[in-house]
Amino acid sequence: QLLGGYEYLHAASDMCQEAQEGVECLFPVGFHVLQKWSDAPMHCTRLPEVSTGLVCARPSNNTLQRRTAFANGRAFQDPTLDVGIARIYRCMPGACDSNNSCGQNRTGPLCGFCSPGYAMTTQGCSRSVCASQRELTPMRMTLIICTSVCVLVLWFIMSWRPVVPEVDDVIARILSSVSGIGCAYLLHRYTGNFRCTGVIETIVGGFKWILSKIKACSAFLYKHRFQQFGKVYLSFFQILGSFGMFGIEWPPLFTSTINWLKGTLGFDLMKLPSVSCLWHAVNFQTYLHTYTLAPLVLIAMLALPLLAAWYRGLHVTALGRNRETYDRFWTNLMFSFFILYPALSISTMSVFNCDQHIGRLRDDYRVVCPHFLSATSVYSVVFFILYPIGIPVTMYLALQFAGIVGVVKGKVENTRFHAVRALFMTLYVTVEMHRFARLFVSVDDDEAEFSRQAKQEFDRLLAVQGDGGDELDLEKMRSIAKEAQASAHDTTLAPATARGTSTFNRLFSLVPSVTNKITRPPSMVTRTASARMEAESQTHMVGMTLQGVCIVLQAFDANGDGKTDFPDFFAMIKEVRSKANLFTGAEDFDSLSEMQLQELLIFSAWPKTHRGPGDLEDRAGFGGLVEIVKKFKHDEIYENDPEEQDMRELALVPGGDRSDPELVKIDAVAQYMEEREKSGHLCESYTSLGHKHSQLNRMSSGVGSVVGWQADIKKAEALYVESPAEVDAFLEKMSIKELPKDQKRMRVIQLARRLIRDDIIVIPPQIWHSTKCTTGNGGEDMELPEDQRIMNRFGFIFVAYRVEWWWWESVEMLRKLLMTSILIFIMPGTPGQLFTGAMIAFVFLILNLHIRPFCTAGLNSLSIISLIAQFLTLFIGLNIALLNASPSG
């Protein structure tokens, strides 16, 4: 500012508070005067009109005004500066020395670029002057050639081998020729004292040993998910390398680490200290074009093998090699996107990273900030859409088109089904029923053999009963079981161990020639059975118990008289085996039959969550008590009365009164089923037209030739006579049976969701599993499952995450974009920038803690620890910035 022939810096006046008048005003390290006032020194001067203390001032007759030139040639008046005001700004860490001078061989505004002859590196300007261009050209060309050769070799290994397998044979021949030449030389030199074959075998054996160890190491790393752990580490270091943007003085070691990570993982190869002098003459435009166009060249190189494979006709003659070519293309492309994404985001947005104080780009203070509508800005906008936005979108869409949504849906539904099936088999088939079903070897297809074995087991039970009768008496069997239990003997029966040997055969092997005609005193049979039980308990054999036999007999006692003859026993065994073998445990959800889906849906004993007041668990509290009372009243109302039962039987006689609500519902359902059958919309296995599935319905209904829904109508009428209260539930089951298979499958999915929502079943975390597929004739791979095909091509992206969180890599890329690129523009150089970065890290930390998207506990823990480390680093940096805060204007 100007006052009374003096110009002074109000922002720097604090420098004179403890100095004497006339002493030169020295600026602290790390600050830089925007305008060139260093030509004449400023002294601590007393200006009473300005301050009672000393201020930095000097005599002047000039009026100061700052303008910033933009790329379009127009002059722009900076509205933040008044006439005659000079501003002091903080420099990049280590760039400025005291008294408005530059360090590290720097020069220019805010000491932003290197002095002539020096090269900019990730550590600052080079320590010595670079050699001349004439001396650097051979070195530059050598480096380019060596790098190109390495890239081409790697390109061939990673992309071309499935397309041109002949090259492997050529390489083998070359190596064989080289070994032959070497062998001939050794023979010539060591004639008579040398065995060439032994040397070659030793060398080949050594290479095989090395390759075997490499394969073993690779298998070990793959088994322990080294690739996924490496991704988490790499993402952490990629973000850590961008922490140099905050403009605070980190500890020296940490600053060096950040700079090294920025240059290495950010692929800022032109600024690596060892090679920076080779490229110090490259301008910003060349740098921008290189980093934006090189990925397009890389994509074209990766796509060339696809064109070659199509040209050679691999899609017709060698499907396995053609598929491997595509797999390698997508794997290499996804890996390149992952590695290059932060560097591409930073390079495309560097044009907009402008230091508004001086109108220069922060990445290169030699370049004036371009106008937003300039060609450079439009060019960067295009590549910003192509890379920072386009790469995550490309990954997501590629997975979508590959069919991962359907694969994930199938895996989740299959897992839910298996949880439902496990609960169903626990509730639907008791342990005793399972043991009964396994009394017989697979004889379901041989009716005569099945009947013979059933008769044999029935006779053995009669022998245990010991009364000489031809019916099993439930009460007698219970008394025998209680007597054995009272004798403190184990009533465990050993399961069958040999083919064709039943549980009861081994249990009662001490009873010779047992038939239904043998009479044995009950006490003797009991003692014999007890002795046999004691002997088997000593051998720790576990199997059927007499109590279990009684439980099964009671469950299938249809008329409630406690007696079971052989036809009833045979029908019971049939039904037990049918229930026990309904599911094998190896079914996929998509391969379920209509019968299996139907049984899951009509099963009425699924647990329910009661939400009455005071409920603590199922049937607990006030709400559960109310339900029990309602059920008791319901049973009282519909208690069987012989007279009412006779009246209901009369209603079923032709011409009888069918006005009862239950019969009206039955007639309505029968009419609906008939209409559905005539229109062709009824489930094919539920029709009454003698379909191929009707035999199953006939066997289950037992109503002669009446099958399908008509048989169930007969059952509903019989149920109306016995227990009218159960008619509604039975008709509901009929409505399920007539549904098409797709709708039944949808109902099962809804059932699984309800059970999961009510915390009745729990689904474990689903992870991706890779399987090895063998090759067929001619080296052609067998047809791969869809999930394996997707994993071979895109597995690098999503196998680290749980199945349902396959898209989480897009979230990780958003985090990288925010932390490495977007954060640059948020309150740059202020504590607010650090605070924003810390909040971003904190938000993603909370998301990871809540969702835990990774497939293993180790990966989740590593991701959480890395986010905590980033948050704490930024929090410490925020405290450093606040402690070092100083006025800036």
Secondary structure, DSSP 8 states (H G I E B T S, - for coil): -EETTEEEESTTGGGGTTS-TT-B----TTEEESS--TTS--EEEE-TTT-SSEEEEEE-------EEE-TTS-EEE-TT--TT---EEE-STTTEETTTEE-TTEESGGG-EE-TT--EETTEE-SS----HHHHHHHHHHHHHHHHHHHHHHHIIIIITTT-THHHHHHHHHHHHHHHHHHHHHHHHSTTS--HHHHHHHHHHHHHHHHHHHHHHHHHHHHTTHHHHHHHHHHHHHHHTTGGGG-----HHHHHHHHHHHHHTTT-GGG-TTTGGGGTT--HHHHHHHHHHHHHHHHHHHHHHHHHHHHTTHHHH-HHHHHHHHHHHHHHHHHHHHHHHHHHHHHHHGGG-EETTTTEETTEEEEE---TTSHHHHHHHHHHIIIIIHHHHHHHHHHHHHTHHHHHHHHHHHHHHHHHHHHHHHHHS-HHHHHHHTTS-S-TT-HHHHHHHHHHHHHHHHHHH-S--SSEEHHHHHHHHHHHHHTT---B-----STT--HHHHHTTTSTT--TT----HHHHHHHHHHHHHHHHHTT----BHHHHHHHHHHT-SSSSSEE-HHHHHHHHHHHHHHHTS--S---GGG--HHHHHHHHH----------TT--STT-HHHHHHHHHHHHHHHHHT---HHHHHHHHHHTSTT----SHHHHHHHHHHHHHHHHHHHT-S-GGG-SS--TTHHHHHHHH-STT--HHHHHHHHHHHHHHH-GGGHHHHHHHHHHHTS-HHHHHHHHHHHHHHHHHTTSS-------------B-GGG-B----HHHHHHHHHHHHHTTB-GGGTTHHHHHHHHHHHHHTGGGGSSTTSHHHHHHHHHHHHHHHHHHHHH--BSSHHHHHHHHHHHHHHHHHHHHHHHHHHHT-----
